[in-house]
Amino acid sequence: MSGENDCTTPITLRARHVLPMAADPIENGWVRIQRGRIAAIGRGQPSGPVADLGDAIILPALVNAHTHLEFSDLDRPLSTGGGLPVWIERVVAMRRSRAASGTDEAARLRAAVASGLEESAAAGVTAIGEIATAVHPLTTHAGPLVRVFRETLGLSPAATRVARSALLRDLDQMNGEGACTGISPHAPYSVAESLGRQVVGEAVRRRLPVMMHLAESRDEAELLATGGGAFRTLLEQLGAWQPDALPRLLPVADWITLLARAPRGVVVHGTFLPEDQAALSRLARHRDRLCVVVCPRTTLALSGRLPPVEAFRAAGIRVAIGTDSRASNPDLSVLAECRALVEGGVVSPREALTMATTQGAWALAFERRCGLLASGRFADLVILRPASRHADPSEAVLDPATQVAATLRRGRVIAGALP
């Protein structure tokens, strides 16, 4: 069968291993798909026609719970030397350079997002948590399902008024176009308390999830504790810090309490949360509504360490995986993020895949749409072809030589091809 499967024709896929994630792996398993949903899962010889995939693995499609697709046109990451404030300065300089170049920024953004979606589908992803600084250029498409978190930031009273107005306008437009949306107050160093309370209140009113970068740098902690340091210098250089009207900034623990008001709250990175026991304790207290998304390769590049997944798991906190962006990462491979954690001895292969499937779906409030294989669920799955056999199919999935053969969303092939 070619990659033009129309998702209405019933099909049974048989493979050496099926990993439902909601149950134990199935050797010599099969998945029957009908009308875009999983009709049945079993072991052995199914009845009726079968597409035999041979020595392949069927896994729930991956979830990239945090990324910035606007940078998907970069050939290589920006330098991460100097840490987060210096890297942000490079990002701002790049954006300003692009704006001054006279190129059609809207067209560039559409092309970058389209490229990122295509790369994601080819890497086995069917659901994405996307951070957008304006109206997302591709809110409806045949590729991965996207939850667009409209980002907002502002420190001065004038900036916060403009930011809130733009946020409401863009949310209304995207919702009118049928997009799945969310809200993202950027970070504790870029969002004044007043703006944060307003936008989280808007998320509560609209019943939208909220995503926020928190505790990703010791420089952030220094600014919140003393009002000084590298972030203060950066904000002054960017004209965002006005000495005659200093913004009120919330500590990370208070942000976590605020995020817990939303129907679903996502903490991104959290690299230094274990050093703030009050914040970690509040996160654990609200773990029924909050989770953490880690981006291992970006965190390693910017801070020289892998995310503190062990501390989050010990506190009973859900942990999902994201790729951040091509501004800090060489690609958008969720499997490469999983490998970084496994090779670093942080989690087992099975635990990493759980973070990249069921936990990622929960983070984006997509837990009823994707993240596991079960009868009645949408047929969002990825077919992987290992180069060699492994006793543990989870290890085979994360073998760098394993290839993505096909990615299906609701039973329709969106990347690769079926035999």
C-alpha positions as CSV (number, residue, x, y, z in Angstrom):
1,M,0.0,0.0,0.0
2,S,1.3,3.5,-0.9
3,G,1.4,6.6,1.3
4,E,-2.0,7.6,-0.2
5,N,-4.0,5.5,2.3
6,D,-7.4,7.4,2.6
7,C,-8.0,6.3,6.2
8,T,-11.5,5.0,5.3
9,T,-10.4,1.6,3.9
10,P,-9.9,-0.9,6.8
11,I,-6.4,-2.1,7.2
12,T,-4.6,-4.5,9.6
13,L,-0.9,-3.9,10.2
14,R,1.2,-6.7,11.6
15,A,4.7,-6.2,13.1
16,R,7.3,-8.0,15.1
17,H,6.4,-5.7,18.0
18,V,3.5,-3.5,19.0
19,L,4.1,-1.1,21.9
20,P,0.7,0.2,23.0
21,M,2.3,2.1,26.0
22,A,-1.0,1.5,27.9
23,A,-0.1,-2.2,28.2
24,D,2.9,-4.5,27.8
25,P,4.6,-4.9,24.5
26,I,3.1,-7.4,22.1
27,E,5.4,-9.7,20.2
28,N,4.1,-10.7,16.7
29,G,1.3,-8.2,17.2
30,W,-1.2,-6.4,14.9
31,V,-3.3,-3.3,14.9
32,R,-6.6,-3.0,12.9
33,I,-7.5,0.5,11.7
34,Q,-11.0,1.4,10.5
35,R,-12.3,4.9,9.8
36,G,-9.3,6.6,11.3
37,R,-9.6,4.7,14.6
38,I,-8.1,1.6,16.1
39,A,-10.7,-1.2,15.8
40,A,-8.7,-3.9,17.6
41,I,-5.2,-4.9,18.8
42,G,-4.0,-8.5,19.0
43,R,-1.3,-11.1,18.9
44,G,-0.7,-13.8,16.3
45,Q,-2.6,-14.2,13.0
46,P,-5.5,-11.8,12.6
47,S,-8.5,-12.6,10.4
48,G,-8.8,-11.0,6.9
49,P,-6.2,-9.2,4.8
50,V,-3.0,-8.1,6.5
51,A,-0.2,-5.6,5.6
52,D,2.7,-7.5,7.0
53,L,5.4,-5.0,8.1
54,G,7.9,-7.7,9.0
55,D,10.6,-6.9,11.5
56,A,9.0,-3.5,12.4
57,I,7.7,-1.8,15.6
58,I,4.4,-0.1,15.9
59,L,4.4,2.7,18.5
60,P,2.0,5.5,19.4
61,A,3.0,8.5,17.4
62,L,5.3,10.8,19.2
63,V,4.4,14.1,20.9
64,N,6.7,17.1,20.8
65,A,5.4,18.9,23.8
66,H,7.4,22.1,23.4
67,T,8.9,23.7,20.3
68,H,9.3,27.0,18.4
69,L,8.7,26.2,14.7
70,E,9.5,29.8,13.6
71,F,13.2,28.8,13.7
72,S,12.8,25.6,11.5
73,D,14.5,27.3,8.6
74,L,17.9,27.5,10.4
75,D,20.6,25.2,9.1
76,R,22.3,25.1,12.4
77,P,21.6,26.3,16.0
78,L,22.8,29.6,17.2
79,S,25.8,29.5,19.5
80,T,24.8,28.6,23.1
81,G,28.1,29.8,24.5
82,G,27.7,32.2,27.4
83,G,24.5,30.7,28.7
84,L,20.8,31.7,28.3
85,P,21.0,35.5,28.5
86,V,23.6,35.7,25.8
87,W,21.8,33.2,23.6
88,I,18.6,35.2,24.0
89,E,20.5,38.3,22.9
90,R,21.6,36.4,19.7
91,V,18.0,35.4,19.1
92,V,16.8,39.0,19.4
93,A,19.6,40.2,17.1
94,M,18.6,37.6,14.5
95,R,15.0,38.7,14.6
96,R,15.9,42.3,14.3
97,S,18.2,41.6,11.4
98,R,15.5,39.7,9.6
99,A,13.0,42.5,10.2
100,A,15.5,45.1,8.8
101,S,16.4,43.0,5.7
102,G,13.2,43.9,3.8
103,T,12.2,40.3,3.2
104,D,8.6,39.2,3.5
105,E,8.6,38.0,7.1
106,A,5.1,36.5,6.9
107,A,6.2,34.4,3.9
108,R,9.4,33.3,5.7
109,L,7.4,32.3,8.8
110,R,4.9,30.3,6.8
111,A,7.8,28.5,5.1
112,A,9.6,27.8,8.3
113,V,6.6,26.5,10.1
114,A,5.7,24.3,7.1
115,S,9.3,22.9,7.1
116,G,9.1,22.2,10.8
117,L,5.8,20.4,10.5
118,E,7.1,18.3,7.6
119,E,10.3,17.4,9.5
120,S,8.3,16.6,12.6
121,A,5.9,14.2,10.7
122,A,9.0,12.5,9.1
123,A,10.4,12.0,12.7
124,G,7.2,10.2,13.8
125,V,5.4,13.1,15.5
126,T,1.7,13.8,15.2
127,A,1.1,16.2,18.0
128,I,3.0,19.4,18.8
129,G,3.0,22.1,21.5
130,E,4.0,25.2,19.6
131,I,5.0,28.6,21.0
132,A,3.9,31.4,18.7
133,T,4.6,35.1,19.0
134,A,1.6,36.1,16.7
135,V,-1.1,34.4,14.8
136,H,0.1,30.9,13.8
137,P,0.4,30.8,10.0
138,L,-0.8,27.2,9.6
139,T,-3.5,26.5,12.1
140,T,-5.2,23.9,9.9
141,H,-3.3,21.3,7.8
142,A,-3.1,17.6,7.1
143,G,0.1,17.1,9.1
144,P,0.6,17.0,12.9
145,L,-2.0,18.3,15.3
146,V,-0.8,21.5,16.8
147,R,-1.6,23.2,20.1
148,V,-0.6,26.8,19.5
149,F,0.4,28.6,22.8
150,R,0.2,32.3,22.0
151,E,3.2,33.8,23.8
152,T,3.0,37.1,25.6
153,L,5.5,39.2,27.4
154,G,5.8,42.7,28.8
155,L,7.3,44.5,31.8
156,S,6.2,48.1,31.7
157,P,2.5,49.2,32.1
158,A,2.4,50.3,28.5
159,A,4.0,47.1,27.2
160,T,1.6,44.9,29.2
161,R,-1.4,46.7,27.8
162,V,-0.3,46.2,24.2
163,A,0.6,42.6,24.9
164,R,-2.7,41.7,26.4
165,S,-4.6,43.4,23.6
166,A,-2.6,41.5,21.0
167,L,-3.0,38.2,22.8
168,L,-6.8,38.5,22.9
169,R,-7.0,39.5,19.3
170,D,-4.8,36.6,18.1
171,L,-6.6,34.1,20.2
172,D,-9.9,35.1,18.8
173,Q,-8.6,34.9,15.3
174,M,-7.0,31.4,15.7
175,N,-10.0,30.0,17.6
176,G,-12.2,31.3,14.8
177,E,-10.1,29.4,12.3
178,G,-10.5,26.2,14.4
179,A,-7.1,26.0,15.9
180,C,-6.3,24.4,19.2
181,T,-4.9,27.2,21.4
182,G,-3.2,27.9,24.7
183,I,-1.5,30.8,26.4
184,S,2.2,31.2,27.2
185,P,3.4,33.9,29.5
186,H,7.0,33.8,28.4
187,A,9.2,33.7,31.5
188,P,9.6,35.2,35.0
189,Y,12.1,37.7,33.8
190,S,10.0,39.0,30.9
191,V,6.4,39.0,32.3
192,A,5.3,41.5,35.0
193,E,3.0,40.2,37.7
194,S,0.1,42.2,36.5
195,L,0.3,40.8,32.9
196,G,0.8,37.3,34.2
197,R,-2.3,37.5,36.4
198,Q,-4.4,38.9,33.5
199,V,-3.3,36.2,30.9
200,V,-3.7,33.3,33.3
201,G,-7.2,34.7,34.2
202,E,-8.0,34.7,30.5
203,A,-6.8,31.1,30.2
204,V,-9.2,30.2,33.1
205,R,-12.0,32.0,31.5
206,R,-11.5,30.4,28.1
207,R,-10.5,27.0,29.6
208,L,-7.1,26.9,27.9
209,P,-3.9,25.3,29.0
210,V,-0.9,27.5,29.9
211,M,2.8,26.9,29.2
212,M,5.7,28.9,30.7
213,H,9.5,28.7,30.8
214,L,10.5,28.5,34.4
215,A,13.8,28.0,36.4
216,E,15.9,27.5,33.3
217,S,18.9,29.5,34.4
218,R,20.7,30.7,37.5
219,D,20.7,34.1,36.0
220,E,16.9,34.1,36.1
221,A,17.1,33.2,39.8
222,E,19.6,36.1,40.4
223,L,17.3,38.6,38.8
224,L,14.3,37.5,40.8
225,A,16.2,37.5,44.0
226,T,18.3,40.7,43.7
227,G,17.0,42.6,40.6
228,G,20.5,42.4,39.1
229,G,22.8,40.2,37.1
230,A,23.0,39.2,33.5
231,F,19.3,39.4,32.8
232,R,19.0,42.9,34.2
233,T,21.8,43.9,31.9
234,L,20.2,42.3,28.9
235,L,16.8,43.8,29.6
236,E,18.3,47.3,29.9
237,Q,20.1,46.8,26.6
238,L,16.8,45.8,24.9
239,G,15.0,48.8,26.4
240,A,12.6,46.6,28.3
241,W,13.8,47.6,31.8
242,Q,12.8,51.1,32.9
243,P,14.6,52.2,36.1
244,D,12.0,54.8,36.9
245,A,9.2,52.2,36.7
246,L,10.6,48.9,37.9
247,P,8.3,45.9,37.2
248,R,7.0,43.6,39.9
249,L,8.4,40.2,39.1
250,L,7.0,37.0,40.7
251,P,9.3,34.3,42.1
252,V,9.0,30.9,40.5
253,A,7.0,29.4,43.4
254,D,4.3,32.1,43.0
255,W,4.2,31.5,39.2
256,I,3.6,27.8,39.8
257,T,0.7,28.6,42.1
258,L,-0.7,30.9,39.4
259,L,-0.3,28.4,36.7
260,A,-2.2,25.9,38.8
261,R,-5.3,28.0,38.4
262,A,-5.5,27.0,34.7
263,P,-7.2,23.8,33.5
264,R,-3.7,22.5,32.6
265,G,-0.3,24.1,33.3
266,V,3.0,23.2,31.7
267,V,6.4,24.2,33.2
268,V,9.1,24.2,30.4
269,H,12.7,23.2,31.3
270,G,12.6,23.6,35.1
271,T,16.4,22.9,35.0
272,F,17.1,24.5,38.4
273,L,13.8,23.8,40.2
274,P,15.4,21.3,42.6
275,E,17.4,24.2,44.0
276,D,14.1,26.0,44.8
277,Q,12.4,23.6,47.2
278,A,9.4,25.9,47.7
279,A,8.8,25.9,44.0
280,L,9.3,22.2,43.6
281,S,7.0,21.5,46.5
282,R,4.2,23.6,45.0
283,L,4.7,21.9,41.7
284,A,4.3,18.5,43.4
285,R,1.3,19.8,45.3
286,H,-0.5,20.7,42.1
287,R,0.6,17.7,40.0
288,D,-3.0,16.8,39.1
289,R,-3.0,19.9,36.9
290,L,0.7,20.7,36.3
291,C,3.6,18.9,34.5
292,V,7.1,19.6,33.3
293,V,8.3,19.5,29.7
294,V,12.1,19.0,29.4
295,C,14.2,19.6,26.3
296,P,17.3,17.6,27.1
297,R,19.7,18.6,24.3
298,T,18.9,22.3,24.6
299,T,19.3,22.2,28.4
300,L,22.6,20.4,28.0
301,A,23.8,23.0,25.5
302,L,22.7,26.0,27.5
303,S,23.4,24.9,31.1
304,G,25.9,22.0,30.8
305,R,23.6,19.5,32.4
306,L,20.7,17.3,31.6
307,P,17.2,18.1,33.0
308,P,16.6,16.9,36.6
309,V,14.1,14.3,35.6
310,E,14.9,12.1,38.6
311,A,13.8,14.9,41.0
312,F,10.5,15.5,39.1
313,R,9.7,11.8,39.0
314,A,10.5,11.3,42.7
315,A,8.0,14.1,43.5
316,G,5.3,12.3,41.4
317,I,5.3,15.0,38.7
318,R,4.6,14.1,35.1
319,V,7.4,14.7,32.7
320,A,7.1,15.1,28.9
321,I,9.7,15.8,26.2
322,G,10.1,18.6,23.7
323,T,12.8,19.7,21.2
324,D,12.7,23.4,21.9
325,S,13.8,24.7,18.4
326,R,16.4,24.7,15.7
327,A,17.8,27.9,17.3
328,S,19.2,25.7,20.1
329,N,19.0,22.2,18.6
330,P,20.3,20.6,15.4
331,D,16.9,19.0,14.5
332,L,13.4,18.3,15.8
333,S,13.9,14.7,16.6
334,V,12.0,13.6,19.8
335,L,13.7,10.2,19.6
336,A,17.1,12.0,19.8
337,E,15.9,13.8,23.0
338,C,14.9,10.4,24.4
339,R,18.3,9.0,23.6
340,A,20.0,11.9,25.4
341,L,18.2,11.0,28.6
342,V,18.8,7.3,28.3
343,E,22.5,7.6,27.4
344,G,22.9,10.0,30.3
345,G,21.6,7.3,32.7
346,V,18.6,9.5,33.6
347,V,15.7,7.2,32.5
348,S,15.2,3.8,31.0
349,P,14.2,3.4,27.3
350,R,10.6,2.6,28.3
351,E,10.4,5.6,30.6
352,A,11.7,7.9,27.9
353,L,9.1,6.6,25.4
354,T,6.3,7.1,27.9
355,M,7.5,10.8,28.3
356,A,7.4,11.1,24.5
357,T,3.9,9.6,24.1
358,T,1.4,9.4,26.9
359,Q,2.9,12.1,29.1
360,G,3.3,14.5,26.2
361,A,-0.3,14.0,25.2
362,W,-1.4,14.8,28.7
363,A,0.8,18.0,28.8
364,L,-1.0,19.3,25.7
365,A,-4.5,18.3,27.0
366,F,-4.6,15.8,24.0
367,E,-4.7,12.7,26.2
368,R,-8.0,11.6,24.5
369,R,-6.6,12.1,21.1
370,C,-3.2,10.5,21.1
371,G,-0.3,9.1,23.2
372,L,-1.3,5.4,23.4
373,L,-2.7,2.6,21.3
374,A,-6.1,1.1,22.4
375,S,-9.3,0.1,20.7
376,G,-11.5,3.1,20.0
377,R,-8.6,5.5,20.0
378,F,-7.5,7.6,17.0
379,A,-5.0,5.7,14.9
380,D,-2.1,8.0,15.5
381,L,1.0,5.8,15.3
382,V,4.5,5.5,14.0
383,I,6.0,2.5,12.3
384,L,9.7,2.0,12.9
385,R,12.2,-0.3,11.1
386,P,15.2,-1.3,13.3
387,A,18.5,-2.1,11.6
388,S,19.1,-4.9,14.1
389,R,17.1,-6.9,16.6
390,H,17.0,-6.1,20.3
391,A,15.6,-8.2,23.1
392,D,13.8,-5.0,24.4
393,P,11.7,-3.3,21.7
394,S,12.0,0.0,23.6
395,E,15.8,-0.2,23.1
396,A,15.2,-1.0,19.4
397,V,13.1,2.2,19.0
398,L,15.9,4.3,20.4
399,D,18.7,2.7,18.5
400,P,20.1,5.5,16.3
401,A,20.1,3.2,13.3
402,T,16.3,2.6,13.6
403,Q,14.4,4.4,10.8
404,V,10.9,5.9,10.8
405,A,9.1,4.1,8.0
406,A,5.7,5.8,8.2
407,T,3.7,8.2,10.4
408,L,-0.1,7.9,10.6
409,R,-2.5,10.5,12.0
410,R,-6.1,9.2,12.3
411,G,-5.2,6.3,10.1
412,R,-3.9,8.5,7.3
413,V,-0.2,8.4,6.3
414,I,1.3,11.9,6.7
415,A,5.0,10.9,6.2
416,G,6.7,7.9,4.7
417,A,4.7,5.0,3.2
418,L,3.1,1.7,4.1
419,P,4.1,-1.4,2.0
